[in-house]
Amino acid sequence: MSSSETHHQNRFLTVSALLISLLTGCQPVPTPFAHTPGTGDPIITQRPDIAGITVKPITGLTKQQSDALSKAMVNAFMAMEIPAATTGENRHSKFINGTAKIAELAKNRSVIQIEWSLTDSLGKPIERHETRHRIISKLWTHPNSKSLLPWVKPTARIFARSILGARLDTQTGNQTSIPRLHVWPIDGIDEIRSTALKTAMERSLKSQKFPVLKGLDGAMLIIAGSVSLGPAREGKQPIEVNWVVLDAKGKQVGKLDQRNAIAVSTVKRGWQSLALIIAQNAAGGVSEIVNRLPPDSFPQRKKTRR
């Protein structure tokens, strides 16, 4: 894909009775405003050849659980067109190791914490990432790589950026291929809501391992957003959120749209939580847009004289 505008369109999602009760009652869920990914996960075009990834068995699990989780990680990399396997290696291969710990909670609930590490062919650490997931007993008793894919995709994306970035830095001499971002104040809503959504977006982008700057100086890409609130009907209010990715010269290089209808009570009294849901889903889409841009799409904004 070229560096021309990338348009990700989020369609209306069917809101079930359960979702309505959650939004109007106790807690938010991450399904409203869900980002619909493109044909592949984050890849940088014009990237160098990659020797491949070997995913090692996950320690602390049964063989069936380890095999399913390792296979899920392989599939996550293959979806990004990065060669990966659970067996085989060469002198340029990189390795992924995982250590899992299961903790028992009250009311027969369990969580699993996985410490992932990416190393080079000599065992030198490149990147680490820790994830935590609630265990659903039915899925965990007979696990498969498809059901565990959501567990590993965020880690695979972070590691992919490190792998591609390291190779690109070596060839081009750039300090980094990960652009520094700045989030512009959100338009279309009052200052309090704008600040809440801007802050949530900054935090969500940081969780995607992007450097996020408070000011424009040094920013390579600018994330600008606007919110449109439609007229309420039958207790629900349509919300449309439009995000654009701009380079340092103000040229639009990508766009992401989110739409949904949310309970009026949530819009009025639960904006803080709603902003987090919007930002978390939008950050994934922005990450895909940015990662699909060639490295030379990030001209650095010159610092202003003071």
N, C-alpha and C positions, 0 to 999 in steps of 0.2 A: 504494500500500500504506500502511496506517495505521501508527501507532506502536505498535500492539499487538504481541504476541510474534510474532517471525518464526522459523520453525523450519526449519533446513536439516539434512537427514538425509543423512549419508554412508553409502552401502551398502557391503557387503563387496565387495572387488575381487578378481577372479580373479588369482591369483599364478602367473605362468608359471615355467617352469624357469629362465629367465634371471633373473627377479626374485629367485627363491630363492637362486640362486648369488651374486647381487650382495649380498643382505642378509646372507648367511652368510659371505661372503668379503671382497671388497676394499672396495667403496664403496657408499654409500646412493644410492638414486635417488628422485626426488620423486613417484613414483606411489603408494606406500602412503599411506593416509589422505588421498587426494586429495579436495579440496573439490568438491562438485557444485554449480555455480552455479544460480541461479534462472532465471526467464524472461528476465531482462535484467541487464545489468551495473549497477554502482553509479549510482543516481539518487536525488536528494533530492526527496521529494514536496513539494508546495506550493512548488515552485521558480518563479522568474520566467521570463518568456519569454526565449528565447535567440536572438540574431540569426543565429548560425550560424558554422561553422568552414570555412575554406578551407585545404586541405592542398596545399602547393606541391610541385613536383617535387623529388625527393631528389638532391642533388648528389653527385658521385663514383660514380654508378652508370650502367649502360646505361639506355636509355629503357624497355626491357621490365622491368628490375629496379625502376626508379624507379616506374613505373606500378603494378606489383603491390604495392609497399610502400605507396604513397600510397593505393591503393584499400583495402588492409587497414586502414589508419588510419581512413579514412572509415567503413568497416564497423564498426569498434570503437566509434566515436562514435554511429553510427546505432543500434547495439544498446543504447546507453544513452539512446536517444530524444533525442539532441542532433543537430540538423541539421548535416550536413557534406557537402562535395563537393570535387572537385579543380579545379573551375572555378566562376567567378561569385563575386561578393562584393557587399557593401553597406557603407555608411559605419559600420555597427556591427560588422562582421565581425571575427573574430579569425583569426589565421593561424598555421599550423604549418609550420615549415621543418626540414629534416633534412639533415645532412651525414654521409656515410658514408665510412669508411676501412677498407680491407681489408688485413689483415696475414697474411703467409705464415708458417706455423710448420713445425716439423720433421715428417717423415714425411708430406709432402703434405697437411698439414692447414692450414686457413685459418679466421680469425675475422674478423668484421665489427664495427666499433665505430660506433655511430650517435649523433650528438649532435642531440637534438631541442630545438627552442625554440618557445615559444608567445608570440606578440606580439599587441598590440591593433591596432586599425585604423590607428594612426599609426606602427606599428613599434616601440612601446615594449615591452621585454621584460616578460613576466609570470612565466614559469616556464621552467626548463631541466631536461632529464633526459637521462642518458647510458645507453645499453644496449650490451651486448656479446653476440654470439651466435656459436656454432660453425656454420660453413657446411657444409651437406651438398650435395656437388657436384651430385647428381641433381636436387634441388629448386631449387638456385640457377641451374642452367643454363636451366631453363624454369620460372621462378617464377610463382606465382599468389597472389592475395590471400588465399585460404583457408589455404594452407600457411604464410603469413607472419603470420597473425593473432596467434599466440602471441608473436611478437616485439614487437608494438605495443600489446597490451592493457594491460600495466602502465603504459606512458607515457600512454595515453589516459585511464586511470583517474585518474592524478595530475593531468593537465591538466584533466579534467572537474571535479575537486574545486576547483581554482583558479578555473575559470570560474564554477561555481555559487556558490562561496563569495564571490567578488568581487561578484557581482550581489546576493546576499542581504545582504552587509554594507552595500551602498549603500542598500538599501531599508529595512533594519531598524535600522541604526545599531549593530549588534553588532560587536565587534572581530574576531571570526572565526566561521565556521560549522564549523570543524574542531574537534571536541571533544578536550579533553585526557583521556588515558586513564591508568588505573592498573591494573597486573596484580597480582591477589591471589595469595598463595602457593598452589601447586597441592596439592590434597588427594589422599589415597589412596595415596601413595608415600612412600618415605623422604626425609629432608631433602636429601640430596645430589642425588637424581633430581629432586625438586621444584624445587630451586634451578636446576638445569640447564634444565628445561623453562620455568620462569618467565623466566629470562634469554633463552632462545631466542625466547620469545614477545614479549618487550619489543623485541628487535632486529628481529624480523620485522614488528611493527607500525610501528616507526620507518621501516623500508624502504617501508612503505605511506604514509609522510609524515604519520603521526599523532604529535602530541606525547605522549610517554610520561613520566609523573611517577613518581619513586621512592616518594613518599608519597601519602597520600589527600588532603592539603590541596590544594585547587584542582582536583581531578579532577572531570570532568563525567560520565564513564562508568567503570565498574569491570568488568574482565574477570576472571572467576573460573573456574577449571578444576579438574576432578577426573579421576583416572585409576583404572581398574579393570583388574587383571591376572587373567585367568582361569587355570584349571589347564592345564598344558602337556600336549599330546598329539602324539605322533609328531614330537617335536622342534620343535613350534611352539606359541606361546603367544598366546591371544586378548588383545587390548588394546582397551579402550574408553575414549575420552577425551571428556568432556562439558564444553563451554564455555557459560557464560551471560554475557550482557551486562546489567549492572545500571546504573540511573541513580544519581545521587548520594544519593538517598533509600533506595536498596536495592530498588527495584522492578525486576523482571525485564522487559526490553524485547526480548530476543532470545535464541536458543539455537542451538548448533551441536554436532552429534554426529559423532564419528569412530570407525570400527571397523576392525580388521584382525587378522590372525593373523601373527605375526612369529617368526622363528627364535629359539629360546631363547637361543642364544649371542649374538645381537644385543641382546636385552633385558638380558642380564647384563653383557656387556663392551662393547657399542657404544651405550650409552644416549645419550651426548653427541651423536652423529651422528643417532640416531633422534629425539631431542628436536628437533633442527633441522628435520628433515623434517616432523614433526607440526606444529610451530609455523608453518613457512612455508605449509603448506596451510591451517591454521586461520586465519591472519591474513587470507588472502583472503576467507574466509567472514565473519569478523568485520567486515572492511571493507565487504562488501555489506550486512550487517545495519545497521551504523552509518550508511552513506550512504543507506539507505532511510528513515531516521527523519526526521521533520520537524525543522527547526532548533530549535524550542522544546522538543525532547525533552532538551535538555542543560542542565538547571538546575545552576548551579555549586554545588559543595559549599562551605559556609562554612568558612573557615579557623579552626582551633582556636586558642584563646588560650593563650599560653605564659607 
